[in-house]
Amino acid sequence: VLERVIVKMEKGCMSAAYDGWSARVVLFTKQRATLERVLLRMSNCVIAASLDRWGSQVRLFTKQRGIVERILLRMAQGKMAGAYDGWSVHVKLFKHQRAVLERVVDRMHNVAIARSMDRWKDDAKEEKEMRFKGSKILLRWMKLELSTCLSSWTAFVSERKR
């Protein structure tokens, strides 16, 4: 009888523990879902603020562009048009010369790299050939040495037999 009472008590404790655990799991799941919604709202607020800042920047740049266009129109109509045209030609010429110079330097650099690569290939090929030839020579020496040792040993053995 006592054993049955103890078993029922143990089952009751385990059942209560399981119920407590499942209640905590449900609570944690709800809290996680709530936290995810809050984080999503916060990130949406950040995105909306970024878009608002971007929109204000676009409006500002559009306004500035209109002002610059009006200034350029006035310059073209006034006495400064000639000076601006001369300056712009000079800038275009300078940019062209710089681009040509950069292309020439790039070509020179590429030629130097290609030559270095060719030299490296030649050196690697030569080293490979030298290794092959060296290994052949070494193999011949070893065979010759082995043959000499074998000949002297057979001569020694044949003298001992006599």
Buried (B, 14 or more C-beta within 10 A) or exposed (E): EEEEEEEEEEEEEEEEEEEEEEEEEEEEEEEEEEEEEEEEEEEEEEEEEEEEEEEEEEEEEEEEEEEEEEEEEEBEEEEEEEEEEEEEEEEEEEEEEEEEEEEEEEEEEEEEEEEEEEEEEEEEEEEEEEEEEEEEEEEEEEEEEEEEEEEEEEEEEEEEEE
